[in-house]
Amino acid sequence: MSIELKRAYETPHSNDGYRVLVDGIWPRGVSKEEAKIDEWRKEVAPSSELRKVFHNGSLDWSDFRRRYLKELTPYREALRELAQRAKKERVTLVFASKDERRNNAEVLRQYLNMLK
């Protein structure tokens, strides 16, 4: 199937499949009922330090991506299970970032696709 991305502030749909929140902090103003999250993988979110330096502009996209991929290394086997699920059904990675192209969910999707 596929791995899709969706902002936490967008309305969930049944075609989202298995919804996984991939942020370390619950999205502000979104109730758990509204979010319809099947799994919250906060351990695979970027570290607070990495997130802060990226969002304040101290780190460019390529450096963020490289450092975040390094942070994901200890979770490789745990994430392999999620990658295998995405072979069988649609998985939607849910994130809160305003930037829909350059965010941790995009990097995580690339990482999961390498594990498939």
C-alpha positions as CSV (number, residue, x, y, z in Angstrom):
1,M,0.0,0.0,0.0
2,S,1.4,3.4,0.9
3,I,2.6,5.8,3.6
4,E,0.8,9.1,3.5
5,L,1.3,12.3,5.4
6,K,-1.4,14.5,7.0
7,R,-1.4,17.4,9.4
8,A,-3.1,16.8,12.7
9,Y,-5.3,19.8,12.0
10,E,-6.9,18.2,9.0
11,T,-10.1,16.2,9.3
12,P,-9.4,12.5,9.6
13,H,-11.0,10.3,6.9
14,S,-11.6,6.5,6.8
15,N,-9.2,6.3,3.8
16,D,-6.3,7.5,6.0
17,G,-6.0,3.9,7.1
18,Y,-3.8,3.4,10.2
19,R,-3.1,6.8,11.7
20,V,0.2,7.3,13.6
21,L,1.1,10.6,15.4
22,V,4.8,11.1,15.0
23,D,5.3,14.2,17.1
24,G,6.7,14.3,20.6
25,I,4.1,16.7,21.8
26,W,0.3,16.3,21.3
27,P,-1.0,18.9,18.7
28,R,-2.3,22.0,20.5
29,G,-6.1,22.4,20.3
30,V,-6.8,18.9,18.9
31,S,-8.6,16.5,21.2
32,K,-7.8,12.8,21.2
33,E,-11.3,12.1,20.0
34,E,-11.0,14.5,17.0
35,A,-7.6,13.2,16.0
36,K,-8.6,9.5,15.7
37,I,-5.0,8.4,16.3
38,D,-4.4,4.6,16.3
39,E,-0.8,4.9,17.6
40,W,1.3,7.7,19.1
41,R,5.0,7.1,18.4
42,K,6.5,10.0,20.3
43,E,9.8,8.2,20.8
44,V,10.6,8.6,17.1
45,A,9.9,12.3,17.0
46,P,13.0,14.5,16.6
47,S,14.7,15.4,19.9
48,S,13.6,18.7,21.5
49,E,17.0,20.2,20.7
50,L,16.9,19.2,17.0
51,R,13.3,20.5,16.6
52,K,14.1,23.8,18.2
53,V,17.3,24.6,16.2
54,F,15.5,23.6,12.9
55,H,12.4,25.8,13.7
56,N,14.4,28.8,14.8
57,G,16.4,28.7,11.5
58,S,19.7,27.7,13.0
59,L,19.7,24.5,10.9
60,D,18.9,24.0,7.3
61,W,16.7,21.2,5.9
62,S,19.6,18.9,4.7
63,D,21.3,19.1,8.1
64,F,18.0,18.6,9.9
65,R,17.3,15.5,7.8
66,R,20.8,14.1,8.3
67,R,20.6,14.6,12.1
68,Y,17.1,13.2,12.4
69,L,17.9,10.1,10.4
70,K,20.8,9.5,12.9
71,E,18.4,9.9,15.8
72,L,16.1,7.3,14.2
73,T,18.9,4.6,14.1
74,P,18.1,3.1,17.5
75,Y,14.5,2.6,16.5
76,R,15.2,0.8,13.2
77,E,13.8,-2.6,14.3
78,A,10.8,-1.0,16.0
79,L,10.0,1.0,12.9
80,R,10.4,-2.0,10.6
81,E,7.1,-3.3,12.0
82,L,5.4,-0.1,10.9
83,A,7.0,-0.3,7.5
84,Q,5.7,-3.9,7.2
85,R,2.2,-2.7,8.1
86,A,2.5,-0.1,5.3
87,K,3.0,-3.0,2.8
88,K,-0.4,-4.4,3.7
89,E,-2.5,-1.3,4.4
90,R,-2.3,2.5,4.1
91,V,-0.5,4.2,7.0
92,T,-0.8,7.9,7.5
93,L,1.8,9.7,9.5
94,V,0.2,12.6,11.4
95,F,2.2,15.7,12.2
96,A,1.6,19.2,13.5
97,S,4.2,21.2,11.6
98,K,3.0,24.1,9.5
99,D,5.5,23.2,6.7
100,E,3.9,20.3,4.9
101,R,7.0,19.6,2.8
102,R,9.8,19.9,5.2
103,N,9.0,18.2,8.5
104,N,9.9,15.1,10.5
105,A,7.0,13.1,9.1
106,E,8.5,13.5,5.5
107,V,11.9,12.3,6.7
108,L,10.3,9.4,8.6
109,R,8.3,8.4,5.5
110,Q,11.5,8.2,3.5
111,Y,13.1,6.1,6.3
112,L,10.1,3.7,6.5
113,N,10.2,3.3,2.7
114,M,13.8,2.2,2.9
115,L,12.9,-0.4,5.5
116,K,10.1,-2.0,3.4
